[in-house]
Amino acid sequence: MALLDARGLACPEPVMIARRAMASKEKAYQIVVDNPTAKENVTRYAEHQGYRVSVTEKNGEFTLDITK
């Protein structure tokens, strides 16, 4: 599973990080973001690519578990 850290980055950068990672065609990714807009945009992108997304929030940070 690829672990991606997109904390502190403004959109569209978290989506671009996810997109580059998904080009490797792995079955699972975990990405950490620290704002709701990035959480929504990465979730939308991943789902559009056919992935399932599970989100957990802790201390203002969102961990997105993305699986095929």
PDB file of N, CA, C and O in Angstrom:
ATOM      1  N   MET A   1       0.849  -1.175   0.000  1.00  0.00           N
ATOM      2  CA  MET A   1       0.000   0.000   0.000  1.00  0.00           C
ATOM      3  C   MET A   1       0.896   1.240   0.000  1.00  0.00           C
ATOM      4  O   MET A   1       1.838   1.346   0.785  1.00  0.00           O
ATOM      5  N   ALA A   2       0.581   2.160  -0.888  1.00  0.00           N
ATOM      6  CA  ALA A   2       1.318   3.414  -0.950  1.00  0.00           C
ATOM      7  C   ALA A   2       0.787   4.368   0.123  1.00  0.00           C
ATOM      8  O   ALA A   2      -0.423   4.534   0.271  1.00  0.00           O
ATOM      9  N   LEU A   3       1.699   4.987   0.863  1.00  0.00           N
ATOM     10  CA  LEU A   3       1.339   5.979   1.876  1.00  0.00           C
ATOM     11  C   LEU A   3       1.716   7.355   1.350  1.00  0.00           C
ATOM     12  O   LEU A   3       2.871   7.612   1.010  1.00  0.00           O
ATOM     13  N   LEU A   4       0.720   8.237   1.288  1.00  0.00           N
ATOM     14  CA  LEU A   4       0.920   9.561   0.704  1.00  0.00           C
ATOM     15  C   LEU A   4       0.587  10.633   1.724  1.00  0.00           C
ATOM     16  O   LEU A   4      -0.422  10.541   2.422  1.00  0.00           O
ATOM     17  N   ASP A   5       1.427  11.641   1.810  1.00  0.00           N
ATOM     18  CA  ASP A   5       1.219  12.740   2.751  1.00  0.00           C
ATOM     19  C   ASP A   5       0.996  14.027   1.966  1.00  0.00           C
ATOM     20  O   ASP A   5       1.912  14.551   1.332  1.00  0.00           O
ATOM     21  N   ALA A   6      -0.243  14.529   2.019  1.00  0.00           N
ATOM     22  CA  ALA A   6      -0.568  15.762   1.304  1.00  0.00           C
ATOM     23  C   ALA A   6      -0.978  16.864   2.275  1.00  0.00           C
ATOM     24  O   ALA A   6      -1.686  17.797   1.897  1.00  0.00           O
ATOM     25  N   ARG A   7      -0.533  16.756   3.522  1.00  0.00           N
ATOM     26  CA  ARG A   7      -0.855  17.792   4.506  1.00  0.00           C
ATOM     27  C   ARG A   7      -0.156  19.088   4.123  1.00  0.00           C
ATOM     28  O   ARG A   7       0.989  19.095   3.671  1.00  0.00           O
ATOM     29  N   GLY A   8      -0.880  20.184   4.318  1.00  0.00           N
ATOM     30  CA  GLY A   8      -0.312  21.502   4.048  1.00  0.00           C
ATOM     31  C   GLY A   8      -0.375  21.915   2.589  1.00  0.00           C
ATOM     32  O   GLY A   8       0.097  22.995   2.236  1.00  0.00           O
ATOM     33  N   LEU A   9      -0.944  21.083   1.741  1.00  0.00           N
ATOM     34  CA  LEU A   9      -1.010  21.397   0.320  1.00  0.00           C
ATOM     35  C   LEU A   9      -2.416  21.836  -0.062  1.00  0.00           C
ATOM     36  O   LEU A   9      -3.407  21.276   0.406  1.00  0.00           O
ATOM     37  N   ALA A  10      -2.483  22.836  -0.913  1.00  0.00           N
ATOM     38  CA  ALA A  10      -3.776  23.331  -1.407  1.00  0.00           C
ATOM     39  C   ALA A  10      -4.147  22.578  -2.678  1.00  0.00           C
ATOM     40  O   ALA A  10      -3.283  22.109  -3.419  1.00  0.00           O
ATOM     41  N   CYS A  11      -5.444  22.473  -2.912  1.00  0.00           N
ATOM     42  CA  CYS A  11      -5.911  21.834  -4.141  1.00  0.00           C
ATOM     43  C   CYS A  11      -5.471  22.676  -5.329  1.00  0.00           C
ATOM     44  O   CYS A  11      -5.462  23.905  -5.256  1.00  0.00           O
ATOM     45  N   PRO A  12      -5.116  22.030  -6.397  1.00  0.00           N
ATOM     46  CA  PRO A  12      -5.341  20.633  -6.740  1.00  0.00           C
ATOM     47  C   PRO A  12      -4.183  19.696  -6.406  1.00  0.00           C
ATOM     48  O   PRO A  12      -4.207  18.538  -6.822  1.00  0.00           O
ATOM     49  N   GLU A  13      -3.182  20.150  -5.677  1.00  0.00           N
ATOM     50  CA  GLU A  13      -1.991  19.330  -5.443  1.00  0.00           C
ATOM     51  C   GLU A  13      -2.294  17.968  -4.798  1.00  0.00           C
ATOM     52  O   GLU A  13      -1.726  16.975  -5.252  1.00  0.00           O
ATOM     53  N   PRO A  14      -3.152  17.855  -3.768  1.00  0.00           N
ATOM     54  CA  PRO A  14      -3.437  16.517  -3.226  1.00  0.00           C
ATOM     55  C   PRO A  14      -4.037  15.568  -4.269  1.00  0.00           C
ATOM     56  O   PRO A  14      -3.738  14.373  -4.268  1.00  0.00           O
ATOM     57  N   VAL A  15      -4.876  16.096  -5.149  1.00  0.00           N
ATOM     58  CA  VAL A  15      -5.448  15.262  -6.212  1.00  0.00           C
ATOM     59  C   VAL A  15      -4.352  14.831  -7.181  1.00  0.00           C
ATOM     60  O   VAL A  15      -4.346  13.689  -7.640  1.00  0.00           O
ATOM     61  N   MET A  16      -3.440  15.722  -7.491  1.00  0.00           N
ATOM     62  CA  MET A  16      -2.345  15.380  -8.409  1.00  0.00           C
ATOM     63  C   MET A  16      -1.431  14.313  -7.798  1.00  0.00           C
ATOM     64  O   MET A  16      -0.950  13.428  -8.506  1.00  0.00           O
ATOM     65  N   ILE A  17      -1.196  14.397  -6.499  1.00  0.00           N
ATOM     66  CA  ILE A  17      -0.399  13.366  -5.818  1.00  0.00           C
ATOM     67  C   ILE A  17      -1.100  12.014  -5.919  1.00  0.00           C
ATOM     68  O   ILE A  17      -0.469  11.001  -6.222  1.00  0.00           O
ATOM     69  N   ALA A  18      -2.402  12.005  -5.666  1.00  0.00           N
ATOM     70  CA  ALA A  18      -3.164  10.762  -5.769  1.00  0.00           C
ATOM     71  C   ALA A  18      -3.149  10.237  -7.206  1.00  0.00           C
ATOM     72  O   ALA A  18      -2.994   9.037  -7.436  1.00  0.00           O
ATOM     73  N   ARG A  19      -3.307  11.126  -8.145  1.00  0.00           N
ATOM     74  CA  ARG A  19      -3.318  10.723  -9.557  1.00  0.00           C
ATOM     75  C   ARG A  19      -2.002  10.085  -9.961  1.00  0.00           C
ATOM     76  O   ARG A  19      -1.995   9.044 -10.618  1.00  0.00           O
ATOM     77  N   ARG A  20      -0.889  10.693  -9.577  1.00  0.00           N
ATOM     78  CA  ARG A  20       0.422  10.123  -9.905  1.00  0.00           C
ATOM     79  C   ARG A  20       0.593   8.757  -9.260  1.00  0.00           C
ATOM     80  O   ARG A  20       1.127   7.838  -9.882  1.00  0.00           O
ATOM     81  N   ALA A  21       0.144   8.616  -8.016  1.00  0.00           N
ATOM     82  CA  ALA A  21       0.261   7.321  -7.331  1.00  0.00           C
ATOM     83  C   ALA A  21      -0.596   6.269  -8.020  1.00  0.00           C
ATOM     84  O   ALA A  21      -0.162   5.128  -8.184  1.00  0.00           O
ATOM     85  N   MET A  22      -1.805   6.639  -8.426  1.00  0.00           N
ATOM     86  CA  MET A  22      -2.709   5.679  -9.057  1.00  0.00           C
ATOM     87  C   MET A  22      -2.198   5.219 -10.419  1.00  0.00           C
ATOM     88  O   MET A  22      -2.635   4.181 -10.917  1.00  0.00           O
ATOM     89  N   ALA A  23      -1.307   5.948 -11.013  1.00  0.00           N
ATOM     90  CA  ALA A  23      -0.722   5.536 -12.289  1.00  0.00           C
ATOM     91  C   ALA A  23       0.076   4.244 -12.127  1.00  0.00           C
ATOM     92  O   ALA A  23       0.306   3.535 -13.107  1.00  0.00           O
ATOM     93  N   SER A  24       0.498   3.934 -10.913  1.00  0.00           N
ATOM     94  CA  SER A  24       1.249   2.701 -10.657  1.00  0.00           C
ATOM     95  C   SER A  24       0.343   1.481 -10.621  1.00  0.00           C
ATOM     96  O   SER A  24       0.825   0.348 -10.618  1.00  0.00           O
ATOM     97  N   LYS A  25      -0.977   1.708 -10.593  1.00  0.00           N
ATOM     98  CA  LYS A  25      -1.989   0.642 -10.613  1.00  0.00           C
ATOM     99  C   LYS A  25      -1.981  -0.254  -9.384  1.00  0.00           C
ATOM    100  O   LYS A  25      -2.408  -1.406  -9.454  1.00  0.00           O
ATOM    101  N   GLU A  26      -1.499   0.265  -8.254  1.00  0.00           N
ATOM    102  CA  GLU A  26      -1.599  -0.506  -7.018  1.00  0.00           C
ATOM    103  C   GLU A  26      -3.067  -0.629  -6.634  1.00  0.00           C
ATOM    104  O   GLU A  26      -3.907   0.121  -7.130  1.00  0.00           O
ATOM    105  N   LYS A  27      -3.374  -1.570  -5.755  1.00  0.00           N
ATOM    106  CA  LYS A  27      -4.764  -1.811  -5.363  1.00  0.00           C
ATOM    107  C   LYS A  27      -5.187  -0.995  -4.148  1.00  0.00           C
ATOM    108  O   LYS A  27      -6.382  -0.881  -3.875  1.00  0.00           O
ATOM    109  N   ALA A  28      -4.228  -0.421  -3.408  1.00  0.00           N
ATOM    110  CA  ALA A  28      -4.589   0.317  -2.193  1.00  0.00           C
ATOM    111  C   ALA A  28      -3.628   1.473  -1.954  1.00  0.00           C
ATOM    112  O   ALA A  28      -2.429   1.385  -2.222  1.00  0.00           O
ATOM    113  N   TYR A  29      -4.199   2.562  -1.439  1.00  0.00           N
ATOM    114  CA  TYR A  29      -3.441   3.767  -1.112  1.00  0.00           C
ATOM    115  C   TYR A  29      -3.979   4.328   0.187  1.00  0.00           C
ATOM    116  O   TYR A  29      -5.136   4.108   0.546  1.00  0.00           O
ATOM    117  N   GLN A  30      -3.134   5.048   0.879  1.00  0.00           N
ATOM    118  CA  GLN A  30      -3.579   5.806   2.045  1.00  0.00           C
ATOM    119  C   GLN A  30      -2.992   7.201   1.890  1.00  0.00           C
ATOM    120  O   GLN A  30      -1.782   7.365   1.735  1.00  0.00           O
ATOM    121  N   ILE A  31      -3.862   8.202   1.933  1.00  0.00           N
ATOM    122  CA  ILE A  31      -3.410   9.580   1.779  1.00  0.00           C
ATOM    123  C   ILE A  31      -3.937  10.398   2.949  1.00  0.00           C
ATOM    124  O   ILE A  31      -5.093  10.257   3.348  1.00  0.00           O
ATOM    125  N   VAL A  32      -3.081  11.251   3.494  1.00  0.00           N
ATOM    126  CA  VAL A  32      -3.452  12.103   4.615  1.00  0.00           C
ATOM    127  C   VAL A  32      -3.518  13.545   4.112  1.00  0.00           C
ATOM    128  O   VAL A  32      -2.573  14.050   3.505  1.00  0.00           O
ATOM    129  N   VAL A  33      -4.649  14.194   4.376  1.00  0.00           N
ATOM    130  CA  VAL A  33      -4.847  15.602   4.025  1.00  0.00           C
ATOM    131  C   VAL A  33      -5.313  16.343   5.269  1.00  0.00           C
ATOM    132  O   VAL A  33      -5.769  15.729   6.234  1.00  0.00           O
ATOM    133  N   ASP A  34      -5.195  17.654   5.241  1.00  0.00           N
ATOM    134  CA  ASP A  34      -5.551  18.413   6.444  1.00  0.00           C
ATOM    135  C   ASP A  34      -6.587  19.499   6.204  1.00  0.00           C
ATOM    136  O   ASP A  34      -6.697  20.450   6.977  1.00  0.00           O
ATOM    137  N   ASN A  35      -7.356  19.347   5.110  1.00  0.00           N
ATOM    138  CA  ASN A  35      -8.465  20.287   4.919  1.00  0.00           C
ATOM    139  C   ASN A  35      -9.626  19.583   4.224  1.00  0.00           C
ATOM    140  O   ASN A  35      -9.419  18.681   3.413  1.00  0.00           O
ATOM    141  N   PRO A  36     -10.839  19.998   4.544  1.00  0.00           N
ATOM    142  CA  PRO A  36     -12.032  19.328   4.008  1.00  0.00           C
ATOM    143  C   PRO A  36     -12.138  19.381   2.483  1.00  0.00           C
ATOM    144  O   PRO A  36     -12.648  18.444   1.868  1.00  0.00           O
ATOM    145  N   THR A  37     -11.666  20.457   1.871  1.00  0.00           N
ATOM    146  CA  THR A  37     -11.742  20.556   0.417  1.00  0.00           C
ATOM    147  C   THR A  37     -10.882  19.491  -0.240  1.00  0.00           C
ATOM    148  O   THR A  37     -11.317  18.842  -1.191  1.00  0.00           O
ATOM    149  N   ALA A  38      -9.673  19.307   0.255  1.00  0.00           N
ATOM    150  CA  ALA A  38      -8.801  18.263  -0.288  1.00  0.00           C
ATOM    151  C   ALA A  38      -9.418  16.888  -0.079  1.00  0.00           C
ATOM    152  O   ALA A  38      -9.349  16.034  -0.962  1.00  0.00           O
ATOM    153  N   LYS A  39     -10.022  16.671   1.088  1.00  0.00           N
ATOM    154  CA  LYS A  39     -10.671  15.386   1.370  1.00  0.00           C
ATOM    155  C   LYS A  39     -11.754  15.111   0.336  1.00  0.00           C
ATOM    156  O   LYS A  39     -11.822  14.014  -0.219  1.00  0.00           O
ATOM    157  N   GLU A  40     -12.595  16.095   0.078  1.00  0.00           N
ATOM    158  CA  GLU A  40     -13.689  15.924  -0.885  1.00  0.00           C
ATOM    159  C   GLU A  40     -13.167  15.720  -2.303  1.00  0.00           C
ATOM    160  O   GLU A  40     -13.660  14.852  -3.023  1.00  0.00           O
ATOM    161  N   ASN A  41     -12.183  16.502  -2.707  1.00  0.00           N
ATOM    162  CA  ASN A  41     -11.670  16.412  -4.073  1.00  0.00           C
ATOM    163  C   ASN A  41     -10.941  15.093  -4.337  1.00  0.00           C
ATOM    164  O   ASN A  41     -11.120  14.487  -5.394  1.00  0.00           O
ATOM    165  N   VAL A  42     -10.123  14.649  -3.386  1.00  0.00           N
ATOM    166  CA  VAL A  42      -9.419  13.374  -3.556  1.00  0.00           C
ATOM    167  C   VAL A  42     -10.424  12.220  -3.551  1.00  0.00           C
ATOM    168  O   VAL A  42     -10.300  11.286  -4.342  1.00  0.00           O
ATOM    169  N   THR A  43     -11.413  12.284  -2.665  1.00  0.00           N
ATOM    170  CA  THR A  43     -12.444  11.245  -2.622  1.00  0.00           C
ATOM    171  C   THR A  43     -13.174  11.174  -3.952  1.00  0.00           C
ATOM    172  O   THR A  43     -13.352  10.089  -4.504  1.00  0.00           O
ATOM    173  N   ARG A  44     -13.594  12.309  -4.466  1.00  0.00           N
ATOM    174  CA  ARG A  44     -14.326  12.354  -5.734  1.00  0.00           C
ATOM    175  C   ARG A  44     -13.474  11.784  -6.871  1.00  0.00           C
ATOM    176  O   ARG A  44     -13.961  11.006  -7.691  1.00  0.00           O
ATOM    177  N   TYR A  45     -12.202  12.178  -6.912  1.00  0.00           N
ATOM    178  CA  TYR A  45     -11.319  11.689  -7.973  1.00  0.00           C
ATOM    179  C   TYR A  45     -11.145  10.172  -7.877  1.00  0.00           C
ATOM    180  O   TYR A  45     -11.258   9.467  -8.880  1.00  0.00           O
ATOM    181  N   ALA A  46     -10.872   9.677  -6.680  1.00  0.00           N
ATOM    182  CA  ALA A  46     -10.646   8.238  -6.500  1.00  0.00           C
ATOM    183  C   ALA A  46     -11.888   7.438  -6.884  1.00  0.00           C
ATOM    184  O   ALA A  46     -11.787   6.419  -7.567  1.00  0.00           O
ATOM    185  N   GLU A  47     -13.044   7.895  -6.452  1.00  0.00           N
ATOM    186  CA  GLU A  47     -14.283   7.187  -6.784  1.00  0.00           C
ATOM    187  C   GLU A  47     -14.531   7.211  -8.291  1.00  0.00           C
ATOM    188  O   GLU A  47     -15.020   6.233  -8.857  1.00  0.00           O
ATOM    189  N   HIS A  48     -14.199   8.311  -8.930  1.00  0.00           N
ATOM    190  CA  HIS A  48     -14.354   8.405 -10.378  1.00  0.00           C
ATOM    191  C   HIS A  48     -13.432   7.417 -11.090  1.00  0.00           C
ATOM    192  O   HIS A  48     -13.739   6.970 -12.195  1.00  0.00           O
ATOM    193  N   GLN A  49     -12.309   7.074 -10.465  1.00  0.00           N
ATOM    194  CA  GLN A  49     -11.368   6.125 -11.037  1.00  0.00           C
ATOM    195  C   GLN A  49     -11.715   4.671 -10.679  1.00  0.00           C
ATOM    196  O   GLN A  49     -10.990   3.748 -11.051  1.00  0.00           O
ATOM    197  N   GLY A  50     -12.820   4.476  -9.961  1.00  0.00           N
ATOM    198  CA  GLY A  50     -13.274   3.124  -9.639  1.00  0.00           C
ATOM    199  C   GLY A  50     -12.802   2.590  -8.292  1.00  0.00           C
ATOM    200  O   GLY A  50     -12.896   1.390  -8.034  1.00  0.00           O
ATOM    201  N   TYR A  51     -12.295   3.468  -7.434  1.00  0.00           N
ATOM    202  CA  TYR A  51     -11.838   3.062  -6.104  1.00  0.00           C
ATOM    203  C   TYR A  51     -12.928   3.301  -5.067  1.00  0.00           C
ATOM    204  O   TYR A  51     -13.817   4.130  -5.259  1.00  0.00           O
ATOM    205  N   ARG A  52     -12.844   2.564  -3.971  1.00  0.00           N
ATOM    206  CA  ARG A  52     -13.692   2.817  -2.806  1.00  0.00           C
ATOM    207  C   ARG A  52     -12.869   3.632  -1.819  1.00  0.00           C
ATOM    208  O   ARG A  52     -11.663   3.423  -1.689  1.00  0.00           O
ATOM    209  N   VAL A  53     -13.513   4.549  -1.133  1.00  0.00           N
ATOM    210  CA  VAL A  53     -12.799   5.434  -0.211  1.00  0.00           C
ATOM    211  C   VAL A  53     -13.448   5.374   1.161  1.00  0.00           C
ATOM    212  O   VAL A  53     -14.666   5.491   1.296  1.00  0.00           O
ATOM    213  N   SER A  54     -12.611   5.188   2.179  1.00  0.00           N
ATOM    214  CA  SER A  54     -13.041   5.223   3.570  1.00  0.00           C
ATOM    215  C   SER A  54     -12.259   6.346   4.242  1.00  0.00           C
ATOM    216  O   SER A  54     -11.034   6.409   4.129  1.00  0.00           O
ATOM    217  N   VAL A  55     -12.968   7.233   4.941  1.00  0.00           N
ATOM    218  CA  VAL A  55     -12.330   8.414   5.538  1.00  0.00           C
ATOM    219  C   VAL A  55     -12.447   8.362   7.050  1.00  0.00           C
ATOM    220  O   VAL A  55     -13.519   8.097   7.595  1.00  0.00           O
ATOM    221  N   THR A  56     -11.325   8.619   7.724  1.00  0.00           N
ATOM    222  CA  THR A  56     -11.338   8.805   9.174  1.00  0.00           C
ATOM    223  C   THR A  56     -10.726  10.169   9.463  1.00  0.00           C
ATOM    224  O   THR A  56      -9.840  10.632   8.745  1.00  0.00           O
ATOM    225  N   GLU A  57     -11.217  10.809  10.532  1.00  0.00           N
ATOM    226  CA  GLU A  57     -10.734  12.137  10.890  1.00  0.00           C
ATOM    227  C   GLU A  57     -10.225  12.117  12.319  1.00  0.00           C
ATOM    228  O   GLU A  57     -10.868  11.581  13.221  1.00  0.00           O
ATOM    229  N   LYS A  58      -9.061  12.711  12.506  1.00  0.00           N
ATOM    230  CA  LYS A  58      -8.483  12.808  13.846  1.00  0.00           C
ATOM    231  C   LYS A  58      -7.686  14.097  13.928  1.00  0.00           C
ATOM    232  O   LYS A  58      -6.779  14.336  13.131  1.00  0.00           O
ATOM    233  N   ASN A  59      -8.037  14.919  14.901  1.00  0.00           N
ATOM    234  CA  ASN A  59      -7.321  16.174  15.148  1.00  0.00           C
ATOM    235  C   ASN A  59      -7.211  17.051  13.907  1.00  0.00           C
ATOM    236  O   ASN A  59      -6.167  17.657  13.665  1.00  0.00           O
ATOM    237  N   GLY A  60      -8.269  17.123  13.127  1.00  0.00           N
ATOM    238  CA  GLY A  60      -8.274  17.988  11.954  1.00  0.00           C
ATOM    239  C   GLY A  60      -7.583  17.425  10.733  1.00  0.00           C
ATOM    240  O   GLY A  60      -7.479  18.108   9.715  1.00  0.00           O
ATOM    241  N   GLU A  61      -7.110  16.195  10.812  1.00  0.00           N
ATOM    242  CA  GLU A  61      -6.486  15.542   9.668  1.00  0.00           C
ATOM    243  C   GLU A  61      -7.373  14.399   9.207  1.00  0.00           C
ATOM    244  O   GLU A  61      -7.967  13.688  10.017  1.00  0.00           O
ATOM    245  N   PHE A  62      -7.452  14.235   7.901  1.00  0.00           N
ATOM    246  CA  PHE A  62      -8.284  13.197   7.309  1.00  0.00           C
ATOM    247  C   PHE A  62      -7.383  12.132   6.686  1.00  0.00           C
ATOM    248  O   PHE A  62      -6.492  12.443   5.896  1.00  0.00           O
ATOM    249  N   THR A  63      -7.624  10.882   7.050  1.00  0.00           N
ATOM    250  CA  THR A  63      -6.913   9.774   6.442  1.00  0.00           C
ATOM    251  C   THR A  63      -7.876   9.071   5.493  1.00  0.00           C
ATOM    252  O   THR A  63      -8.928   8.586   5.909  1.00  0.00           O
ATOM    253  N   LEU A  64      -7.516   9.022   4.244  1.00  0.00           N
ATOM    254  CA  LEU A  64      -8.350   8.394   3.231  1.00  0.00           C
ATOM    255  C   LEU A  64      -7.726   7.045   2.864  1.00  0.00           C
ATOM    256  O   LEU A  64      -6.600   6.986   2.369  1.00  0.00           O
ATOM    257  N   ASP A  65      -8.461   5.976   3.109  1.00  0.00           N
ATOM    258  CA  ASP A  65      -8.050   4.645   2.698  1.00  0.00           C
ATOM    259  C   ASP A  65      -8.752   4.366   1.379  1.00  0.00           C
ATOM    260  O   ASP A  65      -9.979   4.293   1.314  1.00  0.00           O
ATOM    261  N   ILE A  66      -7.963   4.215   0.343  1.00  0.00           N
ATOM    262  CA  ILE A  66      -8.470   4.087  -1.017  1.00  0.00           C
ATOM    263  C   ILE A  66      -8.123   2.685  -1.518  1.00  0.00           C
ATOM    264  O   ILE A  66      -6.954   2.301  -1.554  1.00  0.00           O
ATOM    265  N   THR A  67      -9.152   1.925  -1.905  1.00  0.00           N
ATOM    266  CA  THR A  67      -8.933   0.548  -2.350  1.00  0.00           C
ATOM    267  C   THR A  67      -9.703   0.256  -3.631  1.00  0.00           C
ATOM    268  O   THR A  67     -10.745   0.854  -3.896  1.00  0.00           O
ATOM    269  N   LYS A  68      -9.182  -0.653  -4.402  1.00  0.00           N
ATOM    270  CA  LYS A  68      -9.819  -1.080  -5.657  1.00  0.00           C
ATOM    271  C   LYS A  68     -10.773  -2.201  -5.363  1.00  0.00           C
ATOM    272  O   LYS A  68     -11.420  -2.716  -6.274  1.00  0.00           O
TER     273      LYS A  68
END
